Amino acid sequence: MEASVRRVWAAYQGETAERVPILSPIPWSPDGDIDGTHFGDWRDEERFRALARLVQAHCDLSPPHNVVPYPRVFEPLGYQRFLEAPAECVEALPAERVGPTRTRYTTLLHTPKGDLRWVYDADDGIFTTWDRHKPIGDLADVDRMLSVPYRFTPPDSADYELFRRHRAERGGRTLGGAGVNSMVACLCGMMSFELLLEWVLVEPGAIRELADAWLERTGGKVDFLLSQGVGPFWHFNGVERASPPMMGPKQWEQWVVPYDGEIMRRIKAHDPEARIHVHCHGRVGTLLDSFLAMGVDSIDPVEPPPQGDITFAEARRRVAGRMTLYGNIEFLDMETRTPEEIEALVRRTIDEGGRQRTVLMPSATPHERLSDLFVANALRYLEAGLKYGG
């Protein structure tokens, strides 16, 4: 994976490598061992395994990618649904089979003011979930969420020594780091998106209380990770919940810049080698200047119309060498276009992005059994990336 590390760092340094980095079109990492792995689902089919072998041979790692692990500090529930509440307050109930292929999972947060509940469904062989009930549904639930006593007991600093040593030995040129869940993504984990969009207008006080708690708790954990030498890559996820047309410029300045932006400011102030990446679907054209002002070094997936609002060429012109762009092959195209069209899209992306500060990437990867057309298009995506990216 040394060549992959060099290619990714070249993309961030504005240098020209032997080819542009290519990210996997399927849910498989290039450092995996597909022939030594058994899943018990559709990923055991040879057509998935054949693509995975090509990913291992030709694709690049997506930072942050930690070769040397370190103790986690964020609670394991996705999207910080219980606002980093201590583990002893959280209870997972027994799973319930609710259909031939569907299982329901319920998790409780025990608070001094009554339990909060998160319920989601998962289907066999489909690697996403469907929320059925979120913890916050009214203002009383906000009080319950915030009533849980919060504390953070940091892991032993010695447990990060191997990570620090590895980073130092590589002269900082590693792909290691950490992820941060965007504040608005945390809010969406706790309440329905519809309720969030309503409350930012009619109940901003409640949103502010939750947002401030997120900043205190997330910021404290990020500060600790920085003190332990974790980095240089930091991946921010989920901020598209505040991108147009979901929220307007006023809400962006109110709910993103002082929160995600503050965490980014701390990261850059503490670590001169830090690289901040933001995953943000949708219309990012209006947000590029704000991302640059917050210190963002790279974004994905830079979606063109109609899903997004900016071409790769226009994004490249706007950022003017100040940002690495990941993209911009749409997942919908991978599922519906012909292989010849996919090749043309890959060539256009590389031509418009250039061979510096460009990473070839699909906007998403499949969550379920691959269609025949997708298999053909994934193969052509890889072939075209190698053909035009060098």
C-alpha positions as CSV (number, residue, x, y, z in Angstrom):
1,M,0.0,0.0,0.0
2,E,3.0,2.3,-0.1
3,A,2.3,3.4,-3.6
4,S,-1.2,4.2,-2.6
5,V,-0.1,6.4,0.3
6,R,2.3,8.3,-2.0
7,R,-0.5,8.9,-4.6
8,V,-2.9,10.1,-2.0
9,W,-0.4,12.5,-0.4
10,A,0.6,13.7,-3.9
11,A,-3.1,14.6,-4.5
12,Y,-3.0,16.7,-1.3
13,Q,0.3,18.3,-2.0
14,G,-0.6,19.4,-5.5
15,E,2.0,17.1,-7.0
16,T,1.7,14.8,-10.0
17,A,2.0,11.1,-9.2
18,E,2.2,8.2,-11.7
19,R,-1.6,8.3,-11.8
20,V,-4.6,9.9,-10.0
21,P,-5.8,7.9,-6.9
22,I,-8.8,5.7,-7.7
23,L,-11.3,4.8,-4.9
24,S,-13.2,1.6,-4.8
25,P,-16.6,1.4,-6.6
26,I,-17.7,-1.4,-4.2
27,P,-17.8,-1.8,-0.4
28,W,-14.3,-3.3,-0.2
29,S,-11.0,-1.9,0.8
30,P,-7.8,-2.3,-1.3
31,D,-5.9,-3.6,1.7
32,G,-8.5,-6.4,2.3
33,D,-8.0,-10.1,1.6
34,I,-11.1,-11.1,-0.3
35,D,-10.0,-14.7,-0.8
36,G,-9.5,-15.2,2.9
37,T,-12.8,-13.7,3.8
38,H,-16.2,-15.4,4.1
39,F,-19.4,-13.3,4.5
40,G,-22.3,-15.7,4.3
41,D,-24.2,-13.4,1.9
42,W,-24.1,-12.1,-1.7
43,R,-20.5,-10.9,-1.3
44,D,-19.4,-14.5,-1.5
45,E,-20.5,-14.5,-5.1
46,E,-17.7,-14.7,-7.6
47,R,-18.6,-11.5,-9.4
48,F,-18.2,-9.5,-6.2
49,R,-15.0,-11.3,-5.4
50,A,-13.6,-10.7,-8.9
51,L,-14.2,-7.0,-8.5
52,A,-12.7,-7.0,-5.0
53,R,-9.5,-8.6,-6.4
54,L,-9.3,-5.7,-8.9
55,V,-9.9,-3.2,-6.1
56,Q,-7.0,-4.8,-4.1
57,A,-4.8,-4.7,-7.2
58,H,-5.5,-1.2,-8.4
59,C,-7.5,1.0,-6.0
60,D,-6.3,3.4,-3.4
61,L,-6.9,3.9,0.3
62,S,-9.3,6.5,1.5
63,P,-8.0,8.5,4.5
64,P,-8.3,8.4,7.4
65,H,-7.0,4.8,7.2
66,N,-5.3,3.6,10.4
67,V,-2.6,1.0,10.0
68,V,-1.9,1.3,13.7
69,P,-5.1,1.3,15.8
70,Y,-5.7,3.3,18.9
71,P,-8.4,3.4,21.6
72,R,-11.7,4.9,20.4
73,V,-13.1,7.8,22.3
74,F,-16.5,8.3,20.6
75,E,-19.4,6.2,21.7
76,P,-20.3,3.4,19.2
77,L,-23.8,4.5,18.3
78,G,-23.9,6.0,14.8
79,Y,-24.5,9.7,14.4
80,Q,-24.1,10.3,18.2
81,R,-27.8,9.5,18.7
82,F,-27.5,9.8,22.4
83,L,-25.1,12.8,22.4
84,E,-22.1,10.8,23.7
85,A,-24.0,9.6,26.8
86,P,-21.9,7.2,29.0
87,A,-22.2,3.6,28.0
88,E,-23.7,2.6,31.4
89,C,-26.8,4.7,30.5
90,V,-27.4,2.8,27.3
91,E,-29.2,-0.5,27.0
92,A,-29.6,-2.6,23.9
93,L,-32.8,-4.7,24.0
94,P,-33.0,-8.2,22.4
95,A,-33.4,-8.0,18.6
96,E,-36.9,-8.8,17.3
97,R,-37.6,-10.6,14.0
98,V,-40.5,-8.6,12.4
99,G,-40.6,-10.2,8.9
100,P,-39.1,-12.9,6.7
101,T,-35.9,-10.9,6.1
102,R,-36.3,-8.0,8.6
103,T,-35.0,-7.5,12.1
104,R,-35.8,-4.7,14.5
105,Y,-33.3,-3.3,17.0
106,T,-34.2,-1.1,20.0
107,T,-31.8,0.8,22.2
108,L,-32.7,2.7,25.3
109,L,-31.1,5.7,26.9
110,H,-31.9,5.7,30.6
111,T,-32.1,9.3,31.8
112,P,-33.0,10.9,35.2
113,K,-36.2,12.1,33.5
114,G,-37.3,8.9,31.7
115,D,-36.1,6.7,29.0
116,L,-35.4,7.7,25.4
117,R,-35.7,5.2,22.6
118,W,-34.0,4.6,19.2
119,V,-35.5,1.9,17.0
120,Y,-34.3,0.8,13.6
121,D,-34.9,-2.0,11.1
122,A,-32.3,-4.0,9.1
123,D,-32.9,-6.4,6.2
124,D,-30.8,-9.5,5.6
125,G,-28.2,-8.8,2.9
126,I,-28.8,-5.1,2.7
127,F,-26.2,-3.0,4.4
128,T,-28.2,0.1,5.5
129,T,-30.8,0.6,8.1
130,W,-34.2,2.3,8.4
131,D,-35.0,4.4,11.5
132,R,-38.4,3.6,12.9
133,H,-38.3,5.9,16.0
134,K,-35.7,8.5,17.0
135,P,-35.0,9.6,20.6
136,I,-36.3,13.2,20.4
137,G,-39.8,13.9,19.3
138,D,-40.7,16.9,21.5
139,L,-39.1,19.5,23.8
140,A,-39.5,17.3,26.8
141,D,-37.3,14.7,25.1
142,V,-34.6,17.5,24.7
143,D,-34.7,17.9,28.5
144,R,-34.4,14.2,29.0
145,M,-31.4,14.0,26.6
146,L,-29.6,16.8,28.3
147,S,-30.4,15.5,31.8
148,V,-27.9,12.6,31.5
149,P,-24.8,13.4,33.5
150,Y,-21.9,13.6,31.0
151,R,-18.3,12.6,31.7
152,F,-15.4,11.6,29.5
153,T,-12.7,9.4,30.9
154,P,-9.8,9.5,28.5
155,P,-7.9,6.3,27.6
156,D,-4.3,5.9,28.9
157,S,-1.9,8.0,26.8
158,A,0.4,5.1,26.6
159,D,-2.1,3.3,24.4
160,Y,-1.5,5.9,21.7
161,E,2.3,5.5,21.7
162,L,2.4,3.0,18.8
163,F,0.3,5.4,16.7
164,R,2.5,8.3,17.5
165,R,5.7,6.3,16.8
166,H,4.3,5.1,13.4
167,R,3.4,8.7,12.4
168,A,6.8,10.0,13.5
169,E,8.7,7.2,11.7
170,R,6.9,8.1,8.5
171,G,7.7,11.7,8.7
172,G,4.0,12.5,9.1
173,R,3.2,11.0,5.7
174,T,0.6,8.5,6.8
175,L,-3.1,8.2,6.1
176,G,-4.1,7.8,9.7
177,G,-6.5,10.0,11.6
178,A,-10.0,10.2,12.9
179,G,-13.6,10.9,12.0
180,V,-15.9,13.6,13.3
181,N,-19.7,13.4,13.0
182,S,-21.1,16.8,11.9
183,M,-23.2,18.6,14.4
184,V,-26.2,18.7,12.1
185,A,-25.8,15.0,11.5
186,C,-25.9,14.4,15.2
187,L,-29.2,16.4,15.4
188,C,-30.5,14.2,12.6
189,G,-29.5,11.1,14.5
190,M,-31.6,12.3,17.5
191,M,-34.7,13.6,15.7
192,S,-36.4,13.4,12.3
193,F,-35.1,15.6,9.6
194,E,-38.5,17.2,9.2
195,L,-38.5,18.1,12.9
196,L,-34.9,19.5,12.7
197,L,-35.9,21.7,9.7
198,E,-38.9,23.0,11.7
199,W,-37.0,23.6,14.9
200,V,-34.1,25.6,13.4
201,L,-36.8,28.2,12.6
202,V,-39.3,27.9,15.5
203,E,-37.3,26.3,18.4
204,P,-33.8,27.6,17.9
205,G,-33.2,27.7,21.6
206,A,-33.7,23.9,21.9
207,I,-31.4,23.4,18.9
208,R,-28.8,25.7,20.4
209,E,-28.8,23.7,23.7
210,L,-28.2,20.4,21.8
211,A,-25.6,22.0,19.5
212,D,-23.7,23.5,22.4
213,A,-23.6,20.2,24.2
214,W,-22.3,18.6,21.0
215,L,-19.5,21.1,20.7
216,E,-18.5,20.7,24.3
217,R,-18.5,16.9,24.1
218,T,-17.1,16.4,20.6
219,G,-14.6,19.2,21.1
220,G,-13.3,17.7,24.3
221,K,-12.7,14.4,22.6
222,V,-11.1,15.9,19.6
223,D,-8.8,18.0,21.8
224,F,-7.8,14.8,23.6
225,L,-7.1,13.0,20.3
226,L,-5.0,15.9,19.1
227,S,-3.0,15.9,22.3
228,Q,-2.2,12.2,21.6
229,G,-0.9,12.9,18.2
230,V,-3.8,11.5,16.2
231,G,-3.9,12.7,12.7
232,P,-3.1,14.0,10.1
233,F,-6.4,13.2,8.4
234,W,-9.8,14.2,9.8
235,H,-13.0,13.2,8.1
236,F,-16.2,15.2,8.7
237,N,-19.4,13.4,7.8
238,G,-23.0,14.4,7.4
239,V,-23.0,18.2,6.9
240,E,-25.1,17.8,3.8
241,R,-28.1,18.0,6.0
242,A,-27.5,21.8,6.1
243,S,-26.6,22.2,2.4
244,P,-29.0,23.9,0.0
245,P,-31.9,23.6,-0.5
246,M,-32.4,21.9,2.9
247,M,-31.1,25.0,4.8
248,G,-30.2,28.4,3.5
249,P,-27.1,30.6,3.9
250,K,-28.3,32.0,7.2
251,Q,-28.8,28.6,8.8
252,W,-25.4,27.5,7.4
253,E,-23.7,30.4,9.1
254,Q,-25.7,29.7,12.3
255,W,-25.4,25.9,12.6
256,V,-22.3,24.8,10.7
257,V,-19.6,27.5,10.8
258,P,-19.6,28.0,14.7
259,Y,-19.8,24.2,15.3
260,D,-18.1,22.1,12.7
261,G,-16.0,25.2,11.8
262,E,-14.8,25.5,15.4
263,I,-13.7,21.9,15.6
264,M,-11.8,22.4,12.3
265,R,-10.2,25.6,13.6
266,R,-8.9,23.7,16.7
267,I,-7.5,20.9,14.5
268,K,-5.6,23.3,12.2
269,A,-4.4,25.3,15.2
270,H,-3.0,22.3,17.0
271,D,-1.6,20.3,14.0
272,P,0.1,22.1,11.1
273,E,0.1,18.8,9.1
274,A,-3.6,18.3,9.5
275,R,-5.7,17.6,6.5
276,I,-9.5,18.1,6.8
277,H,-11.9,16.2,4.5
278,V,-15.6,16.9,4.3
279,H,-18.2,14.4,2.8
280,C,-21.1,16.5,1.6
281,H,-23.7,15.4,-1.0
282,G,-25.9,17.9,-2.8
283,R,-25.4,21.5,-3.9
284,V,-21.9,22.4,-2.7
285,G,-21.3,25.1,-5.2
286,T,-22.6,27.8,-2.9
287,L,-20.5,26.3,0.0
288,L,-17.0,26.2,-1.5
289,D,-16.0,29.6,-0.2
290,S,-17.2,28.7,3.3
291,F,-15.3,25.3,3.2
292,L,-12.1,27.1,2.2
293,A,-12.6,29.7,5.0
294,M,-13.0,26.9,7.6
295,G,-9.8,25.2,6.5
296,V,-11.2,22.3,4.5
297,D,-8.5,20.6,2.4
298,S,-10.7,18.2,0.4
299,I,-14.4,17.4,-0.3
300,D,-16.4,14.7,-1.9
301,P,-18.3,13.8,-4.0
302,V,-18.6,17.2,-5.9
303,E,-21.9,16.2,-7.6
304,P,-22.9,17.7,-10.9
305,P,-26.5,18.6,-11.8
306,P,-29.2,17.4,-11.2
307,Q,-28.1,15.9,-7.9
308,G,-25.6,18.7,-7.3
309,D,-25.0,22.2,-8.7
310,I,-21.5,22.3,-10.0
311,T,-19.3,20.6,-12.6
312,F,-15.9,19.3,-11.8
313,A,-14.4,21.9,-14.1
314,E,-16.2,24.8,-12.3
315,A,-15.3,23.5,-8.9
316,R,-11.6,23.2,-10.0
317,R,-11.7,26.8,-11.2
318,R,-13.3,28.0,-8.0
319,V,-10.9,26.4,-5.6
320,A,-7.9,27.3,-7.7
321,G,-5.5,24.7,-6.3
322,R,-6.5,25.3,-2.7
323,M,-8.5,22.1,-2.3
324,T,-8.3,18.5,-3.4
325,L,-11.5,17.3,-5.1
326,Y,-12.9,13.8,-4.9
327,G,-15.5,12.7,-7.4
328,N,-17.6,12.9,-9.4
329,I,-19.1,9.7,-10.8
330,E,-22.7,9.5,-9.6
331,F,-23.9,6.2,-8.2
332,L,-27.1,6.6,-10.2
333,D,-25.0,6.6,-13.4
334,M,-23.2,3.5,-12.2
335,E,-26.6,1.7,-11.9
336,T,-28.2,3.1,-15.1
337,R,-25.6,4.1,-17.8
338,T,-23.7,1.9,-20.2
339,P,-20.1,1.0,-19.8
340,E,-19.2,3.3,-22.7
341,E,-20.9,6.2,-20.9
342,I,-19.1,5.4,-17.7
343,E,-15.8,5.5,-19.5
344,A,-16.7,8.9,-21.0
345,L,-17.7,10.2,-17.5
346,V,-14.4,9.0,-15.9
347,R,-12.4,10.6,-18.7
348,R,-14.3,13.9,-18.3
349,T,-13.8,13.9,-14.6
350,I,-10.0,13.4,-14.9
351,D,-9.8,15.9,-17.8
352,E,-11.7,18.5,-15.9
353,G,-10.1,17.9,-12.5
354,G,-6.6,17.5,-13.8
355,R,-3.9,15.1,-12.6
356,Q,-3.1,17.2,-9.5
357,R,-5.5,17.5,-6.5
358,T,-8.0,15.0,-8.1
359,V,-9.2,11.7,-6.6
360,L,-11.5,9.6,-8.8
361,M,-14.4,8.4,-6.7
362,P,-18.1,7.3,-7.1
363,S,-20.6,9.2,-5.0
364,A,-21.6,6.0,-3.2
365,T,-21.1,2.2,-3.3
366,P,-23.9,-0.5,-3.3
367,H,-25.7,-1.6,-0.2
368,E,-27.1,-4.7,-1.7
369,R,-26.5,-7.5,-4.3
370,L,-24.8,-6.0,-7.4
371,S,-26.8,-5.8,-10.6
372,D,-25.3,-7.1,-13.8
373,L,-25.1,-3.6,-15.2
374,F,-23.4,-2.3,-12.1
375,V,-20.7,-5.0,-12.4
376,A,-20.0,-4.1,-16.0
377,N,-19.8,-0.4,-15.1
378,A,-17.6,-1.0,-12.1
379,L,-15.2,-2.9,-14.2
380,R,-15.2,-0.1,-16.8
381,Y,-14.8,2.5,-14.1
382,L,-11.6,0.8,-12.9
383,E,-10.3,0.3,-16.5
384,A,-11.0,3.9,-17.5
385,G,-9.4,5.3,-14.3
386,L,-6.2,3.4,-15.0
387,K,-6.4,4.3,-18.7
388,Y,-6.9,8.1,-18.4
389,G,-5.5,8.8,-14.9
390,G,-1.9,8.1,-15.7
